[in-house]
Amino acid sequence: MMSIGKDSVNFLTLGEEADGQRLDNFLFKTLKGVPKSHVQRMIRNGEVRINKKRARADTRLNAGDEVRIPPVRIAVKEASGSLKHTPAQEFPIVYEDDTLLVINKPAGTAVHGGSGVAFGVIEQLRRARPDARYLELVHRLDKDTSGLLMIAKKRSTLVKLHEQLRQNHPEKIYLALCAPRWPDAVRHVKLPLIKYSGAAGEKMVRVADDGQYAHTAFRVQEHFQAASLVEADLKTGRTHQIRVHMQSQGCPILGDERYGDYERNREWTKIGLKRMFLHAYRLSIIHPLSGEKLVLTAELPSALKNLLEKLRGASHLS
């Protein structure tokens, strides 16, 4: 992260990680703790300069540009739960090269801070890798979902992978355990989804005719007495897409506290399910640098594998 002085004018020479960014977005990230309205006012007033010239908020930056930033005061949180008091943490690495990092995110960890979470995966990675010039999330996973998560180590990587995501090119496969049993061996669910706020202000999603197009392909991997292990292939990437599509078919994900069945979840807790059974286990992308196909997998966490073994044993006895 760049160091910004609060009592003097700062001149920053930009590296490759800033190439192509909008000026305002670059400043929002660089001046964390400064209100966005104040950053926008500095730009409008001409206090921020690029190569000694005034610039607009939507000006695109280039590697090698010199950016003048006036003295700013950045609010730093010192609360006991802040990142400052949290040990740096790495995560299980599935793949890494000079441009891309893919980790196996554990359930219960948010991908980024906010909404009552002091820090998430990206903040912890930056703290664990202080010399890394650029680390940004390529996409997101729900806090209670485990599995493959991509982090770009260069801005050019982020841009190319975002383009793949916009075109729904990456193959993203999840494993989910649902109850009751999934009705078909293969089922394509194409139901539009819309976001809304729940009673407590939480982010929610529901099926709605005026929502965004969403398509998930489901394939049964294994049936148990009262549940099914299904493979969910995301054809689009909407918020909570798999969870809401499974709920819409009357087969919500077990352990899903937001879209699942409360009483059924309580029963499954007694037999060992302590989390939502949703895991991002396979990812197929075009590598942003080499152009070659990259296929990655992340094994189910041991707690979920153990539960499946218990279910297989019960099915064998019945």
C-alpha positions in Angstrom: 0.0 0.0 0.0 1.2 3.5 -0.7 2.1 5.8 2.2 0.4 9.2 2.1 1.5 12.1 4.3 -1.1 14.1 6.1 0.9 17.3 6.4 2.5 17.6 3.0 1.8 17.4 -0.8 2.4 13.8 -2.1 3.7 12.9 -5.5 3.1 9.3 -6.6 4.7 7.7 -9.7 2.3 5.0 -10.8 3.3 1.4 -11.5 1.6 -1.2 -13.7 -1.0 -2.0 -11.0 -2.6 1.4 -11.5 -2.6 1.3 -15.4 -6.1 1.8 -16.8 -7.8 2.7 -13.5 -10.1 5.7 -13.2 -8.6 8.5 -11.1 -11.4 8.5 -8.6 -11.3 4.7 -8.0 -7.5 4.9 -7.6 -7.8 7.6 -5.0 -10.7 5.8 -3.1 -8.4 2.8 -2.7 -5.2 4.8 -2.0 -6.9 7.2 0.5 -8.9 4.7 2.5 -10.4 6.5 5.5 -11.0 9.7 3.6 -14.7 10.2 2.7 -15.4 9.7 -1.0 -17.1 13.1 -1.1 -13.9 14.8 0.1 -11.9 12.9 -2.6 -14.3 14.0 -5.3 -14.2 17.6 -4.1 -10.3 17.6 -4.3 -10.5 16.4 -7.9 -13.2 19.1 -8.8 -11.1 21.8 -7.2 -8.0 20.8 -9.1 -6.0 19.9 -6.0 -5.3 16.5 -7.6 -3.1 16.7 -10.7 -1.8 14.2 -13.2 1.5 15.1 -14.8 1.0 18.7 -13.4 -2.4 19.0 -15.2 -5.9 19.1 -13.8 -7.9 15.9 -14.4 -11.5 14.7 -14.2 -12.7 11.9 -11.9 -13.1 9.5 -14.9 -9.6 10.2 -16.3 -7.8 6.9 -17.0 -4.4 6.5 -15.5 -1.3 5.1 -17.2 1.8 3.4 -15.7 4.5 6.1 -15.2 2.0 8.9 -14.5 2.9 11.3 -11.7 -0.1 12.0 -9.5 -0.1 15.0 -7.1 -2.2 14.4 -4.0 -2.7 17.3 -1.5 -2.3 16.8 2.3 -5.1 14.6 3.7 -6.0 13.3 7.1 -6.9 9.6 7.1 -9.1 8.2 9.8 -7.5 5.0 11.2 -9.6 2.6 13.2 -7.9 1.4 16.4 -10.7 -0.8 17.7 -9.8 -4.2 19.2 -11.4 -6.0 16.3 -9.5 -4.0 13.7 -7.0 -5.4 11.2 -4.2 -3.8 13.1 -4.7 -6.2 16.0 -5.2 -9.2 13.9 -2.4 -11.6 13.0 -1.6 -11.9 9.3 -3.1 -15.0 7.7 -2.4 -17.0 4.6 -4.9 -19.5 3.2 -4.5 -22.8 1.5 -3.0 -22.1 -2.0 -4.5 -24.1 -4.9 -2.6 -22.2 -7.6 -0.2 -19.3 -7.8 2.0 -17.6 -10.4 3.2 -14.0 -11.0 -0.3 -12.8 -12.1 -2.8 -14.9 -10.3 -3.5 -16.4 -6.8 -6.2 -19.0 -6.2 -7.0 -20.1 -2.7 -9.3 -22.6 -1.0 -11.4 -20.2 1.2 -12.7 -21.7 4.4 -16.3 -21.3 5.4 -17.1 -18.6 7.9 -14.6 -16.1 6.5 -15.8 -13.1 4.5 -13.9 -12.3 1.4 -13.6 -8.6 2.4 -14.4 -6.3 5.3 -17.6 -4.4 5.7 -21.2 -5.0 6.9 -20.0 -5.7 10.5 -16.9 -7.6 9.4 -13.7 -5.8 10.4 -11.5 -7.7 7.9 -11.8 -10.5 5.4 -9.7 -12.6 3.1 -8.3 -9.8 1.0 -7.3 -7.6 4.0 -5.6 -10.6 5.7 -3.7 -11.5 2.5 -2.5 -7.9 2.1 -1.3 -8.0 5.7 0.4 -11.3 5.2 2.1 -10.1 2.0 3.2 -6.5 2.8 5.5 -6.5 -0.3 2.7 -7.4 -2.7 2.1 -4.3 -4.9 -1.4 -5.4 -6.0 -3.9 -7.9 -4.6 -7.5 -7.6 -5.6 -10.5 -10.0 -5.5 -11.5 -11.2 -9.0 -14.9 -12.4 -7.7 -16.7 -13.2 -4.4 -17.9 -16.1 -2.4 -20.5 -15.9 0.3 -19.1 -15.9 3.8 -20.5 -19.4 4.6 -19.4 -20.9 1.2 -16.0 -22.6 1.0 -13.8 -23.2 -2.0 -12.0 -21.7 -4.9 -11.4 -17.9 -4.8 -9.4 -16.0 -7.3 -7.2 -13.0 -6.4 -5.4 -10.9 -9.1 -1.8 -9.9 -8.6 -1.8 -7.5 -11.5 -4.5 -5.1 -12.7 -4.2 -6.5 -16.3 -5.1 -9.9 -14.8 -8.1 -8.4 -13.1 -9.4 -6.7 -16.2 -9.0 -9.9 -18.4 -10.7 -12.1 -15.8 -13.5 -9.6 -15.3 -14.1 -9.7 -19.1 -14.4 -13.5 -18.9 -16.8 -13.2 -16.0 -19.0 -10.7 -17.9 -19.2 -13.2 -20.8 -20.0 -16.1 -18.4 -16.9 -17.9 -19.8 -15.4 -19.4 -16.7 -16.8 -22.8 -15.7 -17.6 -22.6 -12.0 -18.9 -25.8 -10.4 -20.2 -26.1 -6.8 -21.2 -29.1 -4.7 -24.3 -28.7 -2.5 -26.2 -31.0 -0.2 -30.0 -30.5 -0.3 -33.1 -31.9 1.3 -35.5 -33.3 0.3 -34.0 -35.4 -2.5 -33.4 -33.5 -5.8 -36.1 -34.7 -8.3 -34.2 -35.0 -11.6 -30.8 -36.4 -12.6 -30.3 -33.2 -14.6 -32.3 -30.0 -14.3 -31.7 -26.5 -15.7 -33.2 -23.7 -13.6 -33.6 -20.5 -15.5 -35.3 -18.0 -13.2 -34.6 -14.3 -13.0 -33.3 -12.9 -9.6 -33.7 -9.6 -7.9 -32.0 -8.2 -4.8 -33.8 -6.6 -1.9 -33.3 -5.8 1.8 -34.7 -8.2 4.4 -36.5 -7.2 7.6 -33.2 -6.6 9.4 -31.6 -4.8 6.5 -29.7 -7.9 5.3 -29.0 -8.5 1.6 -31.6 -10.9 0.2 -32.4 -12.3 -3.3 -35.7 -13.7 -4.6 -37.1 -14.9 -7.9 -38.9 -12.1 -9.8 -40.1 -11.6 -13.3 -38.4 -8.2 -13.5 -35.1 -9.6 -12.1 -31.8 -10.4 -13.9 -31.6 -13.5 -16.0 -30.0 -16.4 -14.1 -29.2 -19.9 -15.2 -27.9 -22.8 -13.1 -27.5 -26.4 -14.4 -27.9 -29.1 -11.6 -26.7 -32.7 -11.8 -27.3 -35.2 -9.1 -24.0 -36.8 -7.9 -25.4 -39.0 -5.2 -28.8 -39.8 -3.5 -29.2 -40.5 0.2 -32.2 -41.5 2.2 -33.5 -38.0 2.6 -31.0 -35.8 0.8 -29.1 -35.4 -2.5 -25.5 -34.3 -3.3 -25.8 -32.1 -6.4 -23.4 -30.4 -8.7 -24.4 -26.8 -9.5 -22.9 -25.4 -12.7 -23.2 -21.6 -12.8 -24.1 -20.4 -16.3 -24.5 -16.8 -14.9 -23.0 -15.3 -11.8 -25.8 -13.6 -9.8 -25.7 -13.0 -6.0 -26.9 -16.0 -4.0 -27.9 -17.7 -7.3 -27.4 -21.3 -6.4 -29.0 -20.9 -3.0 -32.1 -19.2 -4.3 -32.5 -21.5 -7.4 -32.4 -24.5 -5.1 -34.8 -23.0 -2.7 -37.2 -22.3 -5.6 -37.2 -26.0 -6.5 -38.3 -27.0 -3.0 -34.8 -28.4 -2.2 -32.9 -25.8 -0.3 -29.2 -26.2 0.7 -28.8 -27.9 4.1 -27.4 -25.5 6.7 -28.4 -22.4 4.7 -29.7 -20.1 7.5 -31.0 -17.5 5.0 -32.8 -19.5 2.4 -33.1 -23.0 4.0 -35.6 -24.8 6.2 -35.0 -23.8 9.9 -36.4 -27.0 11.5 -34.6 -29.3 9.0 -31.4 -27.4 9.6 -31.7 -28.0 13.3 -32.1 -31.7 12.8 -29.1 -31.9 10.5 -27.0 -30.0 13.1 -27.6 -32.9 15.5 -25.9 -35.3 13.0 -22.9 -33.1 12.4 -23.7 -30.4 9.9 -22.4 -27.2 11.5 -22.3 -25.0 8.3 -24.0 -24.5 5.0 -23.1 -27.4 2.6 -22.0 -25.3 -0.4 -18.4 -25.6 -1.8 -16.9 -24.1 -4.9 -14.9 -27.2 -6.0 -14.0 -26.7 -9.7 -12.9 -23.7 -11.7 -12.0 -23.6 -15.4 -10.7 -20.3 -16.9 -8.5 -19.1 -19.7 -5.3 -18.0 -18.1 -5.0 -14.2 -18.6 -1.3 -14.3 -19.6 -0.7 -17.6 -21.4 -4.1 -18.0 -23.0 -4.2 -21.6 -22.0 -7.1 -23.4 -20.2 -6.5 -23.7 -16.5 -8.6 -26.2 -14.6 -8.4 -26.1 -10.8 -10.2 -28.2 -8.0 -10.5 -27.9 -4.3 -11.4 -30.9 -2.2 -14.4 -30.8 0.1 -13.4 -29.8 3.7 -13.0 -32.8 6.0 -16.2 -31.9 8.0 -18.3 -32.2 4.8 -16.5 -35.3 3.6 -17.1 -37.0 7.0 -20.8 -36.1 6.8 -21.1 -37.8 3.4 -19.4 -40.9 4.7 -21.8 -41.0 7.6 -24.7 -40.7 5.1 -23.3 -43.4 2.9 -23.1 -45.7 5.9 -26.7 -45.0 6.9 -27.9 -45.6 3.3 -26.0 -49.0 3.2 -27.7 -50.1 6.4 -31.2 -49.2 5.3 
